[in-house]
């Protein structure tokens, strides 16, 4: 088992009743936020793989009446300490690479440094380390999340389309090809 | 800073950090069984719910801190 980090976007605002229902449905490993007509659930889920973690989280969220998952995003934002953890380097080594005092330089810029604890986009950092270490970038995460998002979008399209049967056939054909 | 403290040390520290960064931390008035309260940023970031008893308090605390650190609204005090 390993912890997997990702964010689900759920249709509808977060009410007290819905938050309680989500907690009781087993989403007590997520941190919820809301803005306008959307709810975001940032999960830290212990599962065998990313796929299992995301699928079980979607199932738990959707066991709550009216909660429809629209999208899944990878856990993208990481602190320098997490970059060190994920790459198996010391914090000092990461700082040197970030500042270009070691390595080829051109380390990705942080996406947010409004506070003293800047956050980097993990996909950019991972690609940089892959190039630095001379290995191919990890494509599995984006493949899994891309396929799941495609399925979520297809489902949403089918639910809101007026020609459901025809569309369903077309989608099935595409998936089977 | 909210007058009431969260019973978990890691989460309380994250809430104090949020408050230092200009966020408003409000304890829930009892509409929810599991919500301790909410955090609101000075701008228009999503409002974040704080659980009373999350599965892993340290993970919840980290998620609260991440919400603060990714917020792009200017702070008066960045300590």
Interface residues (C-beta under 8 A of the other chain):
Chain A: X3 X14 X16 X17 X19 X20 X23 X24 X28 X29 X31 X32 X33 X34 X35 X38 X40 X42 X44 X77 X79 X111 X112 X114 X115 X116 X117 X118 X119
Chain B: X21 X28 X31 X32 X33 X34 X35 X44 X45 X46 X47 X48 X49 X51 X53 X54 X55 X56 X59 X60 X62 X63 X64 X65 X66 X67 X68 X69 X70 X71 X72 X73 X74 X75 X78 X79
